[in-house]
Amino acid sequence: MRKNLLMVSLAACCAVVLSSSVALAAENWLGTWKLNAAKSKYSPGPAPKSLTLKFESTADGIKLTSDGLDSEGNPTHGEYVSKFDGTDVPWTGNPDADAASATKIDDNTYKNVWKKDGKPTITAKAVVSKNGKTFTTFQKGTNAKGQAVNSTVVYDRQ
């Protein structure tokens, strides 16, 4: 009897651990990413002096927090919480958008349509490398200054 109880308990623990691991791995962009300016291409420039993205799972969805220094050394901070289901959510701290509409494509990729005053400004495709060490965003559109945007921004996992 004790042996059966032990086996059932062990099986239940394994099931919980495995299901938790699968749930955490569902969005491989979760975690902290630091800008790799040398590998990035900003058009138009100039690039920020630093930028760190933090994606974390919350009860309301995935929270993105960005902190850094702009090209002039001024601190920047932005954030939004999204379920990555294509629904518009408020985005604070982004001069080119006041809303984000993120859609999960697969565990390594999502698309994000940036919007300002209800109108799309920039579309970003975000991809985590197969080895999970690099996060790259490809951004195209028009920024708040009316300039064409065609940037490739590379981040390294921290």
N, C-alpha and C positions, 0 to 999 in steps of 0.2 A: 504494500500500500504506500509506504513512504517513498519507495523507488518511483512509483507512478506519479505521485504528487510532485516529486523533485523533477521528473522529466517534463511534466505539464508546465510547471513554473519556469523551467529553463526555456522551453519552447515559447512561452508567452513573452519572456524577457527578450528573446532573440527577435520575435516578431515586432515588438515595440521599437527596439533599436534599429532594425532594418527599415521599418516604415518611417522613422524619424530621419534617417539618413537620406532616404529617397525624397522626403518632403523638403529637406534643406538643400538638396542638390538640384531642385527643380528650376531654379534660376541661377545660373552660374555667374551672373554679374554681382551677386550678393557679396559684400565685403568692402574693403577699402582700396582705392586706386589712386595712384599719384601720377600727375602729368609727366610725360616724357617729352619735353619740348624739343629735344634733338631729333626725335623721330616724327614729330608732328608738323603739319603744314597748315598754317592759318591764312586764309584768303577771304576777306582782306585781313591784314595784320593790324596792329602788332599782336603777338601772342601774350597771354598773361605771364607774369613772372613765376607764378606757381598756381597749382589747382589740385585739390584733393576731392575725390568723390567718395561718398560712403553710402552704400545701399544696404538697408537693413529691413528684415521682415518685421512687421507690426500687425496688430489685430485688424487694422484698417487697410492693409496692403503693404506694398514695399515703399519705404521712405528713402528718397534720395536727398542727401545733404551735400552741398558743394561749398567749399571754403578755399580761399586763395588770396592772391594779390594780383590786381590787374596790371597792365603794362606800365603804369605809372607808379606802382607800389601801393595803391590804395586797397584796403581789405575788401573782399567780396564774400557774400554769403547768399546762398539760395537753397530752396527746398520745395519738394512736393511729395505727396503720398498718392500712389496709384495702384490699382489692381491689375494693371497691364492688360486691360480688356478693351481699350479704345475709347473709354469714357474721358471727357475733358475734366481735368482737375486743376485747381488753382496752383500757380507756380510763382513763388515770391523770389525776388532777387535776380531775375534774369532780365536784362534790359531789352532783349529781343522777343520776349514772350511773357504773358501773364497767365497762360494756361498750357498744360501739357496733355497730350492724348497718346499715351504709350500703349502699344499692342505687342504682346509676346508672340514671336514667330516660332521659336523653339527654345530649348534650354540654354542655348548660347547666343541667341539673337533676339533683338526687339526693334521695333520701329517706333519713333516718337515724332509726332507732328506738333511743332511749337506754334502757338497762336497768340496774337496780340489783338485785343479788342474784337475777338471772335473770328479774325481772319488768319489763315495759315501764313506763317512767315518762313520757317525753316523746317525741313524734314531731315531727321537724323536716323540713320541705321546704325545700331550698336551691336558689335560682335565680340564675343569672348573667344580667344584662340583655343584650339583643341587642347593645348597643354594647360590652359587655365591661367596663364601668367600674364597675358596681355589683353587689354580691353581697348577696342578701337571704335571711334564714332566717325561716320562719314556724313557731313552736314552740307546740305544744299538748300538754297532759297535766297531770301532777301532780308537783311537785318533791319533794325529800327531806323537806321540812317539812310535806308534806301539802297544800300550797297549789295551787290551780288555776293553771296557766300558760297564757297566751294572749299571746305576744309576737311582735313583728315587729322583727327586728334587721337593720339596714342597715350595710353595709361599703363602703368605697371602695377601688378597686384602687390599690396603691402602685407 
